[in-house]
Amino acid sequence: MGSMKVKKVPRRSAENRRFLLVLALLVATVSLLSASFSSSARTQQRPRRSTAIAPTATPTPVPRTTTQRPQSTQPAAPRPTPPPATAKPSPTPQERTAPTLGEPPPPPPILKPKPTPTPGDEEIDEGSIVRFNTELVTLNVRVIDRNNRPINNVRESDFHVFEDGVVQPIESFTREEVPISYGLAIDTSQSLRSQIQAVIDAGKTIVGSNKPGDETFLVRFISSDQIETLQDFTANKEALNDGLDDLYVAGGQTAIIDAVYLSAEHVAEYKKGDDSDRRRRALIVITDGEDRSSFYSQEKLFSRLREEDVQIYVIGFVNELDKDGGLIAKSPREKAVKLINKLASETGGRAFFPESISQLPGIADEIVRDMRTQYVLSYNPTNKSRDGSFRAIKVAVDGASSGDKRIALTRNGRLAPKGEPTPAKLPAKGPATKPVAGTNKSTP
């Protein structure tokens, strides 16, 4: 058997291979350590991103120890910085007078009288005119014939004014047509249920006759606590007609005297004291005339009416009232007729007693004509006593050249002023003219 020969590897070559293997292992170890260190450093620098798909379920919120607020998907609005503390502003007049629940309402506001200037102590140049107020009394006079037809051609010289039987000097006279301020006060108690639509139509007829400058206010009334202003003074006919359309009847004890008292006072005070105000004032009342529960008495009412120049026209539906009275007391109808006639005669107005509602359009036309066809007289009373007493007034008119009778109708009296007037200072120099009413100032 032949012998096998073994090839011998050189010793240096084997050692080299071992060295290379160890070196390769060392390099691999260093690479792994370096990669691990780099990954750790990146993890500390920024959050790790996940490539996993986010779950669709809403995670359960972790409760906080502080007070929880409702979650909102909108970004939170910045919290406003509180303003620095400042003094609270004073309340306005409206805030001071506005009523509040649980407290009694404040008293109604009181209009302060317009101050009347007086001439000063300064010297007035020669030729200046000085005018002082006088207590002129103004009368609205209606002139009719025996058939109650108005007469429009009366001259100033035909008029004669008497106060307590004494002739008074007429200072001014005009037939000029002036604006009218009047009220419509309508009784809406159950007694006028069958006439209410005709009353509304009559009111619209009166309002429709208004001319530029005229102003009207509308009141409905039943009992003392049901006197309601539906429309205050306005020249707007549409607003007034809307107010008339809103009228309705209701139950309650009629308070005619209270309604006339308050309405006439409102007419008298409207634009009072305005130097340029030359308007005529009137009140038209539509009622059955039976007063049942007024707060004011008739004496108080007529005392108040004598202080003002307000003509009252009354349309009285008295036919439905009881005509029978007792041995002592008058019948309701008789008392109503007496009250209505007194309201008209005391103020220079007129009373109407329609037999049917078909007469209302004609009555409305007559009221409008009466208010338009009037003369305005002013006289300077000879009795200067300021004692607050009643002074009877009568106006007479000369007969026409044809001999026809002419009758003058106006208020039957006035109340004299009370107390001493404020004395006026006389100018230092310069001539003064005859006192003229209406101003209190010096004009060159």
C-alpha positions, 0 to 999 in steps of 0.5 A: 500500500502506497504511503499518503503524503500530507501537504503542510500549510505554512505556519505564518499563513494560519496565524494570518487567517486567525488575525483577520477573523479576530479583526473582523469580529472586532469591527463588527462589534464596534459597528453594532455599538456605534449604531446602538449609540446613534439610535439612542441619541436620536431617541433623546433628540426627537420623539419616535414616529410610529408607522402603525395605523392609529386606532379609530376608538376614542381614548378614555380621557384621564381625569384631572384633579383640578376642576373639569371644564367642558371639552371643546373642539374649538381653540380656546378663546383668549381670556379678556383682561379685566378693565381697571376699576373705575367710578360707576357713572351716574344713572340717567334720568330714565334710569332713575325714574324707571319703575322696578318690580317689587317697588312702588312706581316713581312719581310722574315728572313735573314740567317746570314752568318756562322762566319769563325773562325780565328787563335788566338793569342795563340802560336802554338806548333812546328809541328802543321799544320796551314791551311788558306782559299784560293779563289778556284774556283770549276768547274763541267765539262762535256766531250763529243765527237762530237756525244754528247756522254759522255767520262769518261776516261779523266785524270787530265793531259789532262785538261787545265783551262784558266781564261781570257786567262791565264792558271790556276793551277789545285789544285784538280781533281776528278771523284768521284760521289757526291750527287746532289741537283737540282730543277724541275721548270715546266711551267704550263701556258696554252701553255703547256696544251697538254704536261702536262701529258708527262711533269709529266711523264718525271719529275717522270723519273728524280726523279726516278733516284735519288741516296742516298744523292740526294735531289730535290725540285719542283716548278710550275710557271706561272706569277711572282705572281704564282711561287709556291714551291710544294715540298721543298728539300727532298730525299723522291721520293714519296713526289716528285711524289705526287707533280708532280701529283698535277700539273695543267695548269692555265691562266697567263702571263709566267714569265720564267726569274723570275722563273729561278732567284728564283729557281736557287738562292734557289738551290745555297743557299741550304746547302751553307757554309757547310764544308762537302758539296761537292754536285753538283747543278743543275736546270731543267726547262721545258717551252715554253721559251716565257717570257712575264711579268718578274720582273727581266731583262735578264741582272739581271738574268745572272749577278746573275747566274754568282755568283753561280755554278748552271748548268741549263738544259732546255727542250723547247717546242717552236714549238707552238710559232709564227715563224714569226717576224717583220722587227725589232723585232724577232719572239717569237720562235726565242727569246725563243730559244735564251734565252733557249740556253743562260741559258744552255751555261752560266751555263754549262748545256744543252738545249733540243728542243723536236719535240714531247712528245715521246722524253721526256723519252729519254731526261730525261735519258740524263739529268740524265746521264749528271748530273752523268758523270762529272769531278770536277776541282778546281783552284787557280786563279792567278788574285787576284784582288777583283774588282767584275769584270767578268772573262771568263773561258774556259776548254780545253781537249787534244785529245784522242790517237785515234785522236777523238775530246773531248769537255769540257763543263762548265760555261763560267765565274765567278764574282770576289769577291769584297772588301778586305778579312778579314786579318788572324792573323799569329801564334806566332811561329811554321812552317806553311805549304802551304795554303790549302782551306776548313778549317781555324783552326789549327790541330795537 
